[in-house]
Amino acid sequence: MTNDKSRSALKILLNADIKACRRCEGMNENGVTQSAPGWGNLDSPVAIVGQSLCEQCMAPQEPFYEGSGSLLEAAFKLADCDKQDLFLTNAVHCHPGGNRKSLVVEIANCSSYLYRELEIVRPRLVLALGEDAARALLFLYPTARKVLSRFEPPKNLARRRCRTSISRSIRHGSNVNTTAPSKRST
């Protein structure tokens, strides 16, 4: 097993590779379709993988910043967990221009970066948020256990308005998929 210093060094090199990537035409243009590497704790037992980088995530270089990140941060708070204690990344590390859906070629071109990130972090559980993330993870870990489930907010959630808002957000999104790589024993 690699030590913390070598894992950090590998992650720094990987971040530079992602920022320099030119595999996809029209992608990774500063401020327009800019990339951002995975972010967070390299010792996290949990990694969360999203679809692709959102527009507001480019400047801070942090996946799940504002927007969908606000919903996740509320969930983390309810779970008594801090965002910086987890590892967050995307199936596509660039922001698709015009907030369009990622192309299959973009997902394929980024899959090696995602694989390298997960090899560095070595989480026990990987949560795929969205169809593209689930597909990328199942390609990388074909023997992983896949659990499809719809998010159901707790019935005792104090504020009905919040519960309704979460339900509406989830309903208009895609399934929440959980995928656990078989690389580590549980």
N, CA, C and O of each residue as an XYZ file, in Angstrom:
744
protein
N       0.839     -1.185      0.000
C       0.000      0.000      0.000
C       0.882      1.246      0.000
O       1.893      1.300      0.701
N       0.500      2.227     -0.777
C       1.303      3.445     -0.851
C       1.078      4.293      0.395
O       0.006      4.264      0.999
N       2.115      5.053      0.771
C       1.971      5.895      1.951
C       1.282      7.216      1.574
O       1.087      7.514      0.396
N       0.921      7.994      2.595
C       0.164      9.228      2.377
C       0.903     10.230      1.495
O       0.291     10.891      0.657
N       2.243     10.346      1.685
C       3.016     11.304      0.888
C       3.028     10.910     -0.587
O       2.894     11.767     -1.460
N       3.186      9.622     -0.864
C       3.211      9.206     -2.272
C       1.812      9.310     -2.888
O       1.692      9.623     -4.073
N       0.760      9.058     -2.117
C      -0.610      9.233     -2.625
C      -0.870     10.696     -2.940
O      -1.470     11.020     -3.966
N      -0.419     11.579     -2.056
C      -0.586     13.023     -2.299
C       0.193     13.453     -3.538
O      -0.292     14.253     -4.337
N       1.390     12.923     -3.690
C       2.204     13.258     -4.866
C       1.542     12.740     -6.145
O       1.524     13.433     -7.163
N       1.000     11.525     -6.090
C       0.292     10.978     -7.255
C      -0.934     11.829     -7.598
O      -1.234     12.045     -8.773
N      -1.632     12.305     -6.583
C      -2.826     13.123     -6.814
C      -2.445     14.471     -7.419
O      -3.157     14.977     -8.287
N      -1.352     15.051     -6.982
C      -0.883     16.326     -7.545
C      -0.547     16.147     -9.027
O      -0.903     16.990     -9.850
N       0.135     15.058     -9.365
C       0.461     14.770    -10.771
C      -0.806     14.533    -11.592
O      -0.918     15.012    -12.720
N      -1.746     13.801    -11.029
C      -3.009     13.545    -11.713
C      -3.780     14.844    -11.931
O      -4.336     15.057    -13.009
N      -3.821     15.708    -10.927
C      -4.493     17.003    -11.074
C      -3.907     17.794    -12.244
O      -4.641     18.405    -13.020
N      -2.583     17.776    -12.363
C      -1.911     18.483    -13.468
C      -2.295     17.860    -14.814
O      -2.512     18.578    -15.791
N      -2.380     16.533    -14.866
C      -2.799     15.855    -16.104
C      -4.217     16.255    -16.498
O      -4.491     16.511    -17.670
N      -5.110     16.308    -15.525
C      -6.507     16.675    -15.800
C      -6.583     18.121    -16.288
O      -7.306     18.418    -17.239
N      -5.849     19.009    -15.647
C      -5.880     20.428    -16.042
C      -5.258     20.656    -17.418
O      -5.601     21.622    -18.099
N      -4.353     19.782    -17.828
C      -3.692     19.922    -19.132
C      -4.380     19.119    -20.236
O      -3.968     19.187    -21.394
N      -5.404     18.371    -19.897
C      -6.047     17.459    -20.852
C      -6.629     18.207    -22.059
O      -7.234     19.270    -21.925
N      -6.424     17.613    -23.243
C      -7.008     18.153    -24.485
C      -7.588     17.015    -25.319
O      -7.607     17.086    -26.548
N      -8.062     15.957    -24.643
C      -8.587     14.788    -25.342
C      -9.882     15.070    -26.099
O     -10.137     14.450    -27.132
N     -10.703     15.998    -25.600
C     -12.016     16.262    -26.203
C     -12.035     17.650    -26.844
O     -11.682     18.647    -26.215
N     -12.445     17.690    -28.078
C     -12.507     18.954    -28.805
C     -13.467     19.927    -28.112
O     -14.592     19.570    -27.765
N     -12.999     21.159    -27.922
C     -13.821     22.201    -27.314
C     -13.943     22.121    -25.804
O     -14.661     22.915    -25.197
N     -13.267     21.191    -25.204
C     -13.346     21.040    -23.745
C     -12.061     21.524    -23.084
O     -11.010     21.622    -23.718
N     -12.173     21.817    -21.811
C     -11.079     22.277    -20.968
C     -10.539     23.631    -21.406
O      -9.333     23.877    -21.380
N     -11.457     24.502    -21.808
C     -11.107     25.887    -22.134
C     -11.382     26.723    -20.896
O     -12.489     26.702    -20.359
N     -10.370     27.464    -20.441
C     -10.436     28.225    -19.214
C     -11.691     29.101    -19.136
O     -11.951     29.915    -20.023
N     -12.461     28.921    -18.061
C     -13.644     29.735    -17.819
C     -14.862     29.387    -18.661
O     -15.935     29.948    -18.437
N     -14.729     28.473    -19.628
C     -15.853     28.116    -20.499
C     -16.241     26.652    -20.318
O     -17.392     26.333    -20.020
N     -15.278     25.786    -20.500
C     -15.494     24.340    -20.336
C     -14.365     23.751    -19.477
O     -13.986     22.590    -19.633
N     -13.849     24.565    -18.585
C     -12.692     24.249    -17.758
C     -12.874     22.975    -16.939
O     -13.986     22.627    -16.541
N     -11.774     22.296    -16.698
C     -11.797     21.069    -15.888
C     -11.512     21.377    -14.425
O     -10.975     22.430    -14.080
N     -11.882     20.440    -13.591
C     -11.506     20.469    -12.172
C     -11.324     19.027    -11.727
O     -12.203     18.194    -11.949
N     -10.200     18.727    -11.107
C      -9.967     17.374    -10.606
C     -10.862     17.073     -9.411
O     -11.513     17.964     -8.865
N     -10.883     15.803     -9.014
C     -11.602     15.426     -7.804
C     -11.052     16.189     -6.612
O      -9.906     16.637     -6.618
N     -11.880     16.329     -5.600
C     -11.576     17.194     -4.470
C     -11.929     16.491     -3.167
O     -12.930     15.778     -3.097
N     -11.129     16.685     -2.152
C     -11.488     16.190     -0.834
C     -10.416     15.347     -0.190
O      -9.239     15.419     -0.542
N     -10.852     14.549      0.760
C      -9.983     13.764      1.614
C      -9.527     12.483      0.905
O     -10.350     11.651      0.524
N      -8.230     12.337      0.734
C      -7.683     11.150      0.083
C      -7.813      9.895      0.940
O      -7.612      8.784      0.449
N      -8.147     10.065      2.212
C      -8.338      8.926      3.109
C      -9.815      8.614      3.340
O     -10.159      7.807      4.203
N     -10.667      9.249      2.575
C     -12.102      9.057      2.776
C     -12.531      7.632      2.450
O     -12.082      7.059      1.457
N     -13.397      7.059      3.279
C     -13.938      5.739      2.952
C     -15.064      5.825      1.921
O     -15.536      4.805      1.420
N     -15.488      7.055      1.609
C     -16.593      7.264      0.674
C     -16.170      8.239     -0.424
O     -15.587      9.287     -0.151
N     -16.472      7.876     -1.665
C     -16.275      8.784     -2.802
C     -17.636      8.997     -3.458
O     -18.421      8.061     -3.611
N     -17.898     10.230     -3.839
C     -19.138     10.561     -4.531
C     -18.767     11.008     -5.934
O     -17.969     11.928     -6.115
N     -19.355     10.346     -6.929
C     -19.051     10.632     -8.334
C     -20.300     11.185     -9.005
O     -21.350     10.542     -9.014
N     -20.175     12.385     -9.567
C     -21.277     13.010    -10.291
C     -21.121     12.834    -11.782
O     -20.221     12.139    -12.255
N     -22.022     13.481    -12.523
C     -22.055     13.374    -13.982
C     -20.866     14.087    -14.621
O     -19.976     13.461    -15.197
N     -20.878     15.424    -14.501
C     -19.815     16.250    -15.067
C     -19.724     17.528    -14.247
O     -20.600     17.820    -13.433
N     -18.677     18.273    -14.464
C     -18.456     19.505    -13.720
C     -19.520     20.530    -14.094
O     -19.805     20.721    -15.276
N     -20.106     21.186    -13.107
C     -21.098     22.227    -13.406
C     -20.403     23.577    -13.557
O     -19.260     23.750    -13.134
N     -21.094     24.512    -14.154
C     -20.513     25.816    -14.472
C     -19.959     26.533    -13.247
O     -18.855     27.076    -13.293
N     -20.720     26.539    -12.146
C     -20.270     27.269    -10.955
C     -19.114     26.577    -10.240
O     -18.543     27.144     -9.308
N     -18.760     25.365    -10.657
C     -17.652     24.627    -10.028
C     -16.296     24.962    -10.641
O     -15.258     24.626    -10.071
N     -16.298     25.630    -11.812
C     -15.031     25.894    -12.496
C     -14.122     26.813    -11.693
O     -12.951     26.490    -11.494
N     -14.628     27.946    -11.228
C     -13.786     28.920    -10.527
C     -13.200     28.368     -9.223
O     -11.993     28.480     -9.013
N     -14.013     27.776     -8.341
C     -13.427     27.264     -7.094
C     -12.677     25.941     -7.262
O     -11.990     25.494     -6.343
N     -12.811     25.304     -8.456
C     -12.147     24.024     -8.726
C     -12.587     22.955     -7.727
O     -11.770     22.197     -7.206
N     -13.893     22.913     -7.473
C     -14.456     22.000     -6.486
C     -15.754     21.394     -7.015
O     -16.715     22.128     -7.245
N     -15.809     20.075     -7.214
C     -17.056     19.442     -7.632
C     -18.169     19.672     -6.604
O     -17.906     19.780     -5.406
N     -19.392     19.744     -7.078
C     -20.572     19.924     -6.222
C     -20.472     21.211     -5.398
O     -20.668     21.195     -4.183
N     -20.172     22.301     -6.060
C     -20.092     23.609     -5.422
C     -21.379     24.354     -5.759
O     -21.758     24.436     -6.928
N     -22.043     24.890     -4.763
C     -23.342     25.553     -4.924
C     -24.319     24.599     -5.607
O     -24.156     23.387     -5.469
N     -25.305     25.075     -6.321
C     -26.260     24.254     -7.058
C     -26.554     22.921     -6.394
O     -27.073     22.879     -5.279
N     -26.218     21.819     -7.086
C     -26.441     20.475     -6.533
C     -25.614     20.263     -5.271
O     -25.964     19.445     -4.420
N     -24.536     20.988     -5.158
C     -23.711     20.896     -3.966
C     -24.445     21.352     -2.718
O     -24.191     20.842     -1.627
N     -25.361     22.315     -2.869
C     -26.141     22.785     -1.723
C     -27.022     21.666     -1.170
O     -27.149     21.509      0.044
N     -27.624     20.895     -2.064
C     -28.446     19.759     -1.642
C     -27.580     18.711     -0.941
O     -27.967     18.164      0.091
N     -26.408     18.438     -1.510
C     -25.503     17.474     -0.890
C     -25.023     17.958      0.474
O     -24.967     17.179      1.426
N     -24.680     19.233      0.573
C     -24.209     19.767      1.850
C     -25.292     19.669      2.919
O     -24.987     19.394      4.079
N     -26.557     19.889      2.544
C     -27.658     19.719      3.493
C     -27.745     18.258      3.940
O     -27.978     17.977      5.116
N     -27.558     17.333      2.999
C     -27.578     15.905      3.335
C     -26.399     15.550      4.234
O     -26.555     14.783      5.184
N     -25.221     16.102      3.944
C     -24.051     15.842      4.779
C     -24.292     16.330      6.203
O     -23.936     15.659      7.171
N     -24.901     17.507      6.315
C     -25.182     18.073      7.629
C     -26.136     17.163      8.409
O     -25.929     16.909      9.595
N     -27.183     16.674      7.731
C     -28.117     15.757      8.380
C     -27.425     14.471      8.818
O     -27.807     13.864      9.818
N     -26.410     14.058      8.070
C     -25.662     12.834      8.388
C     -24.503     13.107      9.344
O     -23.713     12.211      9.643
N     -24.404     14.357      9.826
C     -23.331     14.763     10.733
C     -21.962     14.482     10.120
O     -21.083     13.895     10.752
N     -21.810     14.916      8.880
C     -20.605     14.649      8.102
C     -20.161     15.950      7.434
O     -21.004     16.731      6.993
N     -18.872     16.192      7.353
C     -18.358     17.380      6.686
C     -17.925     17.036      5.265
O     -17.340     15.982      5.018
N     -18.220     17.938      4.340
C     -17.888     17.734      2.929
C     -16.400     17.450      2.739
O     -16.029     16.596      1.934
N     -15.551     18.162      3.475
C     -14.105     17.984      3.294
C     -13.594     16.636      3.802
O     -12.440     16.280      3.562
N     -14.453     15.882      4.506
C     -14.058     14.548      4.958
C     -14.299     13.470      3.893
O     -13.888     12.322      4.063
N     -14.967     13.847      2.796
C     -15.298     12.917      1.719
C     -14.440     13.209      0.508
O     -13.708     14.199      0.490
N     -14.520     12.362     -0.504
C     -13.851     12.634     -1.779
C     -14.934     12.779     -2.837
O     -15.778     11.898     -3.002
N     -14.903     13.902     -3.554
C     -15.909     14.221     -4.563
C     -15.257     14.374     -5.924
O     -14.209     15.007     -6.055
N     -15.880     13.793     -6.931
C     -15.343     13.893     -8.283
C     -16.477     13.740     -9.286
O     -17.645     13.655     -8.906
N     -16.130     13.705    -10.564
C     -17.122     13.556    -11.626
C     -16.651     12.555    -12.668
O     -15.452     12.326    -12.834
N     -17.607     11.964    -13.365
C     -17.285     11.062    -14.472
C     -16.587     11.842    -15.582
O     -15.666     11.330    -16.217
N     -17.025     13.081    -15.817
C     -16.385     13.992    -16.777
C     -15.864     15.175    -15.972
O     -16.636     15.859    -15.299
N     -14.569     15.417    -16.037
C     -13.939     16.443    -15.205
C     -14.076     17.855    -15.772
O     -13.734     18.819    -15.087
N     -14.560     18.001    -16.991
C     -14.779     19.316    -17.589
C     -16.250     19.693    -17.524
O     -17.120     18.847    -17.315
N     -16.507     20.980    -17.709
C     -17.881     21.469    -17.773
C     -18.329     21.466    -19.230
O     -17.782     22.216    -20.038
N     -19.321     20.633    -19.586
C     -19.829     20.657    -20.961
C     -20.482     22.007    -21.257
O     -21.390     22.431    -20.542
N     -20.024     22.671    -22.298
C     -20.525     23.997    -22.652
C     -22.044     24.045    -22.756
O     -22.674     23.107    -23.245
N     -22.623     25.148    -22.290
C     -24.060     25.326    -22.370
C     -24.837     24.380    -21.463
O     -26.033     24.166    -21.662
N     -24.162     23.816    -20.471
C     -24.798     22.865    -19.535
C     -25.439     21.671    -20.242
O     -26.425     21.105    -19.769
N     -24.861     21.303    -21.380
C     -25.399     20.144    -22.107
C     -24.978     18.858    -21.424
O     -24.085     18.849    -20.576
N     -25.632     17.777    -21.805
C     -25.289     16.441    -21.303
C     -23.921     16.042    -21.877
O     -23.588     16.382    -23.012
N     -23.154     15.331    -21.086
C     -21.839     14.861    -21.546
C     -22.002     13.869    -22.684
O     -22.939     13.071    -22.703
N     -21.078     13.932    -23.630
C     -21.069     12.980    -24.735
C     -20.386     11.681    -24.288
O     -19.536     11.689    -23.397
N     -20.764     10.585    -24.911
C     -20.173      9.282    -24.573
C     -18.654      9.319    -24.721
O     -17.941      8.747    -23.896
N     -18.157      9.978    -25.748
C     -16.708     10.054    -25.969
C     -16.037     10.817    -24.830
O     -14.909     10.492    -24.462
N     -16.705     11.828    -24.261
C     -16.141     12.586    -23.148
C     -16.065     11.717    -21.887
O     -15.085     11.771    -21.144
N     -17.094     10.930    -21.661
C     -17.102     10.020    -20.515
C     -15.983      8.991    -20.669
O     -15.255      8.709    -19.717
N     -15.854      8.436    -21.869
C     -14.800      7.446    -22.132
C     -13.412      8.070    -21.977
O     -12.524      7.464    -21.376
N     -13.221      9.275    -22.513
C     -11.920      9.935    -22.426
C     -11.525     10.267    -20.995
O     -10.336     10.303    -20.675
N     -12.495     10.508    -20.139
C     -12.220     10.862    -18.742
C     -12.141      9.644    -17.824
O     -11.717      9.769    -16.675
N     -12.536      8.486    -18.302
C     -12.619      7.313    -17.428
C     -11.267      6.948    -16.805
O     -11.221      6.464    -15.674
N     -10.188      7.170    -17.521
C      -8.875      6.835    -16.934
C      -8.534      7.768    -15.779
O      -7.882      7.351    -14.822
N      -8.967      9.026    -15.855
C      -8.742      9.960    -14.746
C      -9.552      9.531    -13.520
O      -9.046      9.540    -12.398
N     -10.799      9.160    -13.745
C     -11.649      8.699    -12.652
C     -11.045      7.446    -12.008
O     -10.991      7.337    -10.783
N     -10.600      6.519    -12.828
C      -9.991      5.290    -12.317
C      -8.753      5.608    -11.471
O      -8.579      5.054    -10.385
N      -7.903      6.494    -11.971
C      -6.685      6.851    -11.240
C      -7.024      7.528     -9.909
O      -6.377      7.274     -8.893
N      -8.043      8.392     -9.923
C      -8.453      9.033     -8.663
C      -8.905      7.990     -7.647
O      -8.498      8.026     -6.486
N      -9.742      7.065     -8.090
C     -10.256      6.055     -7.168
C      -9.158      5.095     -6.699
O      -9.226      4.576     -5.585
N      -8.163      4.860     -7.531
C      -7.019      4.037     -7.119
C      -6.190      4.750     -6.053
O      -5.629      4.100     -5.171
N      -6.107      6.074     -6.126
C      -5.369      6.848     -5.125
C      -6.150      6.885     -3.806
O      -5.582      6.663     -2.736
N      -7.442      7.165     -3.891
C      -8.271      7.307     -2.694
C      -8.610      5.947     -2.079
O      -8.581      5.795     -0.858
N      -8.925      4.978     -2.904
C      -9.290      3.622     -2.483
C     -10.441      3.616     -1.476
O     -10.315      3.068     -0.381
N     -11.565      4.231     -1.856
C     -12.712      4.262     -0.942
C     -13.344      2.883     -0.802
O     -13.181      2.021     -1.666
N     -14.056      2.690      0.277
C     -14.788      1.429      0.494
C     -16.140      1.465     -0.190
O     -16.700      0.426     -0.539
N     -16.667      2.684     -0.382
C     -17.971      2.859     -1.001
C     -17.901      4.004     -1.992
O     -17.365      5.069     -1.686
N     -18.445      3.781     -3.183
C     -18.515      4.832     -4.192
C     -19.983      5.039     -4.528
O     -20.683      4.101     -4.909
N     -20.439      6.270     -4.383
C     -21.813      6.622     -4.717
C     -21.824      7.302     -6.079
O     -21.162      8.321     -6.278
N     -22.564      6.744     -6.997
C     -22.691      7.324     -8.338
C     -23.973      8.135     -8.379
O     -25.063      7.591     -8.197
N     -23.849      9.423     -8.616
C     -25.018     10.284     -8.717
C     -25.292     10.558    -10.192
O     -24.678     11.435    -10.798
N     -26.206      9.806    -10.747
C     -26.573      9.984    -12.142
C     -26.164      8.816    -13.008
O     -25.293      8.016    -12.665
N     -26.824      8.752    -14.134
C     -26.642      7.646    -15.081
C     -25.229      7.571    -15.652
O     -24.657      6.485    -15.746
N     -24.660      8.719    -16.036
C     -23.310      8.726    -16.615
C     -22.283      8.248    -15.594
O     -21.384      7.476    -15.930
N     -22.413      8.701    -14.358
C     -21.482      8.285    -13.305
C     -21.601      6.784    -13.056
O     -20.590      6.094    -12.922
N     -22.823      6.281    -12.994
C     -23.029      4.846    -12.775
C     -22.439      4.028    -13.917
O     -21.790      3.007    -13.685
N     -22.666      4.481    -15.159
C     -22.129      3.756    -16.315
C     -20.601      3.735    -16.295
O     -19.985      2.699    -16.545
N     -19.995      4.885    -15.995
C     -18.528      4.962    -15.953
C     -17.975      4.031    -14.877
O     -16.985      3.336    -15.104
N     -18.611      4.018    -13.715
C     -18.127      3.167    -12.629
C     -18.311      1.688    -12.930
O     -17.444      0.875    -12.611
N     -19.424      1.341    -13.537
C     -19.633     -0.071    -13.872
C     -18.693     -0.534    -14.979
O     -18.354     -1.715    -15.051
N     -18.271      0.387    -15.839
C     -17.262      0.060    -16.839
C     -15.921     -0.215    -16.154
O     -15.223     -1.168    -16.501
N     -15.564      0.636    -15.173
C     -14.289      0.482    -14.469
C     -14.285     -0.699    -13.504
O     -13.255     -1.345    -13.309
N     -15.437     -0.979    -12.902
C     -15.557     -2.043    -11.903
C     -16.744     -2.937    -12.268
O     -17.786     -2.876    -11.614
N     -16.599     -3.762    -13.300
C     -17.742     -4.556    -13.774
C     -18.289     -5.556    -12.758
O     -19.442     -5.971    -12.875
N     -17.505     -5.947    -11.779
C     -17.988     -6.910    -10.788
C     -18.530     -6.230     -9.532
O     -18.893     -6.903     -8.567
N     -18.584     -4.903     -9.544
C     -19.077     -4.178     -8.366
C     -20.553     -4.457     -8.135
O     -21.310     -4.729     -9.067
N     -20.928     -4.384     -6.907
C     -22.333     -4.542     -6.535
C     -23.055     -3.255     -6.899
O     -22.565     -2.163     -6.609
N     -24.196     -3.374     -7.522
C     -24.966     -2.206     -7.958
C     -26.322     -2.239     -7.267
O     -27.048     -3.229     -7.342
N     -26.648     -1.150     -6.598
C     -27.931     -1.037     -5.916
C     -28.634      0.193     -6.462
O     -28.173      1.316     -6.258
N     -29.741     -0.011     -7.150
C     -30.526      1.112     -7.652
C     -31.603      1.439     -6.633
O     -32.339      0.557     -6.191
N     -31.690      2.685     -6.271
C     -32.756      3.073     -5.355
C     -33.143      4.521     -5.588
O     -32.320      5.353     -5.969
N     -34.384      4.794     -5.355
C     -34.885      6.153     -5.386
C     -34.700      6.746     -4.003
O     -34.921      6.074     -2.995
N     -34.304      7.981     -3.958
C     -34.172      8.659     -2.681
C     -35.553      8.946     -2.111
O     -36.407      9.517     -2.788
N     -35.760      8.557     -0.888
C     -37.006      8.858     -0.181
C     -36.648      9.687      1.036
O     -35.974      9.191      1.939
N     -37.087     10.945      1.083
C     -36.771     11.762      2.260
C     -37.428     11.186      3.510
O     -38.500     10.588      3.427
N     -36.801     11.360      4.649
C     -37.387     10.846      5.890
C     -38.766     11.449      6.139
O     -38.977     12.639      5.902
N     -39.689     10.642      6.609
C     -41.054     11.107      6.849
C     -41.118     12.090      8.009
O     -42.049     12.891      8.090
N     -40.147     12.040      8.902
C     -40.162     12.936     10.048
C     -39.369     14.222      9.819
O     -39.056     14.933     10.774
N     -39.039     14.530      8.551
C     -38.322     15.755      8.251
C     -39.140     16.939      8.748
O     -40.314     17.076      8.407
N     -38.528     17.779      9.542
C     -39.250     18.839     10.240
C     -40.015     19.773      9.308
O     -41.181     20.074      9.564
N     -39.394     20.228      8.252
C     -40.049     21.210      7.391
C     -40.584     20.545      6.143
O     -39.818     20.037      5.325
N     -41.888     20.547      5.995
C     -42.532     19.941      4.831
C     -42.036     20.582      3.540
O     -41.828     19.888      2.544
N     -41.842     21.908      3.547
C     -41.385     22.617      2.359
C     -40.022     22.081      1.918
O     -39.800     21.871      0.725
N     -39.113     21.857      2.861
C     -37.790     21.315      2.553
C     -37.924     19.909      1.983
O     -37.286     19.575      0.985
N     -38.754     19.088      2.619
C     -38.971     17.715      2.159
C     -39.529     17.697      0.744
O     -39.100     16.899     -0.090
N     -40.492     18.582      0.475
C     -41.089     18.669     -0.858
C     -40.050     19.115     -1.878
O     -40.008     18.597     -2.994
N     -39.210     20.078     -1.493
C     -38.170     20.577     -2.396
C     -37.168     19.479     -2.734
O     -36.772     19.328     -3.889
N     -36.757     18.706     -1.714
C     -35.811     17.607     -1.954
C     -36.459     16.572     -2.863
O     -35.834     16.107     -3.816
N     -37.697     16.209     -2.579
C     -38.401     15.219     -3.398
C     -38.500     15.681     -4.837
O     -38.265     14.896     -5.756
N     -38.845     16.947     -5.049
C     -38.973     17.490     -6.397
C     -37.631     17.451     -7.117
O     -37.568     17.098     -8.294
N     -36.554     17.814     -6.412
C     -35.216     17.801     -7.021
C     -34.826     16.398     -7.450
O     -34.309     16.194     -8.548
N     -35.076     15.440     -6.582
C     -34.723     14.061     -6.887
C     -35.606     13.522     -8.010
O     -35.117     12.852     -8.920
N     -36.904     13.815     -7.947
C     -37.841     13.309     -8.949
C     -37.464     13.781    -10.356
O     -37.600     13.029    -11.321
N     -36.993     15.016    -10.470
C     -36.652     15.548    -11.787
C     -35.231     15.205    -12.197
O     -34.820     15.483    -13.324
N     -34.485     14.608    -11.291
C     -33.138     14.145    -11.614
C     -33.210     12.695    -12.019
O     -34.239     12.223    -12.502
N     -32.117     11.993    -11.822
C     -32.098     10.568    -12.170
C     -31.988      9.755    -10.902
O     -31.912     10.310     -9.805
N     -31.977      8.454    -11.043
C     -31.829      7.572     -9.893
C     -30.545      7.870     -9.153
O     -29.559      8.308     -9.746
N     -30.560      7.633     -7.871
C     -29.356      7.711     -7.073
C     -28.803      6.298     -7.022
O     -29.436      5.396     -6.473
N     -27.630      6.107     -7.590
C     -27.033      4.775     -7.674
C     -25.905      4.662     -6.678
O     -25.158      5.619     -6.474
N     -25.771      3.531     -6.069
C     -24.627      3.288     -5.199
C     -23.834      2.139     -5.782
O     -24.381      1.088     -6.115
N     -22.546      2.354     -5.898
C     -21.684      1.341     -6.456
C     -20.481      1.189     -5.546
O     -19.816      2.174     -5.228
N     -20.200     -0.001     -5.135
C     -19.047     -0.247     -4.269
C     -17.998     -1.030     -5.034
O     -18.239     -2.175     -5.416
N     -16.830     -0.428     -5.265
C     -15.770     -1.188     -5.941
C     -15.364     -2.387     -5.097
O     -15.403     -2.336     -3.868
N     -14.985     -3.441     -5.751
C     -14.606     -4.654     -5.034
C     -13.119     -4.696     -4.712
O     -12.598     -5.757     -4.368
N     -12.429     -3.576     -4.815
C     -10.995     -3.534     -4.588
C     -10.623     -3.731     -3.125
O      -9.576     -4.310     -2.835
N     -11.455     -3.263     -2.193
C     -11.166     -3.383     -0.770
C     -12.158     -4.305     -0.113
O     -13.312     -4.386     -0.532
N     -11.725     -4.990      0.898
C     -12.687     -5.805      1.635
C     -13.446     -4.906      2.592
O     -12.915     -3.909      3.081
N     -14.712     -5.273      2.858
C     -15.524     -4.441      3.750
C     -15.596     -5.002      5.140
O     -16.242     -4.416      6.009
